[in-house]
Amino acid sequence: MDAIRGAIDAVRGYVVGTCSAVEEQSAVARLMNSTMRGASGDVEKIHHSMDEIAHSTRAANQRIGNVRDALRLIA
């Protein structure tokens, strides 16, 4: 009987340990999911900022071209 109780206690310990590991893994997975969603939003913001920089650069290049053309007419 003692051997059976000992085996049951050992199995109970394995089950508790496994449950704890699964709970910890779930918590880590939730944290990773949240972090990845945040990172995705940040990447979108960076993408938008890069588009704005590209637009501003094109506009500045156009204005520089206009100034260059105007200087040619004056010279």
C-alpha positions, -999 to +999 in steps of 0.1 A: +000+000+000+028+024+009+044+017-025+011+026-043+008+058-022+044+067-030+038+062-067+006+083-066+025+110-047+052+109-073+027+111-102+009+139-084+042+158-082+049+153-119+014+165-127+017+196-105+051+203-120+038+199-155+008+222-148+031+248-134+053+246-165+023+249-188+010+279-169+044+296-171+046+288-208+012+303-213+022+335-194+053+338-216+033+332-248+008+360-237+037+383-230+054+376-263+021+381-281+016+414-265+052+425-272+049+414-308+017+434-313+035+465-298+065+459-320+042+456-351+026+490-342+060+505-338+071+492-372+040+507-387+048+541-372+084+538-385+071+529-420+048+560-419+076+582-408+098+569-435+071+577-461+069+612-447+106+616-449+106+604-485+078+628-494+097+657-477+129+648-495+111+647-529+095+681-522+129+696-511+146+682-543+118+698-564+123+731-547+161+729-551+155+723-588+132+753-590+159+775-573+185+761-597+163+769-627+156+804-614+194+810-609+201+799-645+176+825-657+192+852-637+227+843-648 
